[in-house]
Amino acid sequence: MKITFEQWLSGFFWDYQVWATFIAAFLGFAGVILTLIAQHRSDRALDIERTRRERLRVVAAFRTELLSMMAYARVARKTLVEWGQTDFMFPTQSIFPLFGAIGSKLDLLEPKEISAVVGCYVWLNEIPTRLALLSGSAPSNYVPVKAEHLHIALSLVTQLEALAEAAVETLAPQSVSVEPV
């Protein structure tokens, strides 16, 4: 008795059409999985690049404002030294609004950079409060600083300048990188 290939195949593997359907389904499923994996890798690469660019923008914005803050502190320090023995009015509201605008993007910075930037802004906001404690009263826009307390105001502004300079150094352009998670 001679068995044909089709008889052998149908007897051994039931029906080869069922197996063909199974193999096609398996290959189709594998193709879908491979496509999803490739898409995920592509999306992840785009996310990393988007995060890197956003980090560059945030670092550049903070560096620019901190450089302005350093210049402001230098001018304030020079003014305090020149005024010498006369009273001085110190502004109570910050002229540096960036922290409030993009403070939510701090998570793009490294912990050391966050510490430097936040420390600088905290100190900037503390200066009017400390000077108001010395003056005994704080008008809405300016804190009056008596001539006898100018050395304290000078040390506060000098400290602000040092903090801003340290923060700018911490946010050096070569420190901008994003590692994949």
Secondary structure, 3 states (H helix, E strand, C coil): CCCCHHHHHHHHCCCHHHHHHHHHHHHHHHHHHHHHHHHHHHHHHHHHHHHHHHHHHHHHHHHHHHHHHHHHHHHHHHHHHHHCCCCEEEECCCCCCHHHHHHHHHHHCCHHHHHHHHHHHHHHHHHHHHHHHHHCCCCCCEEEECHHHHHHHHHHHHHHHHHHHHHHHHCCHHHCCCCCC
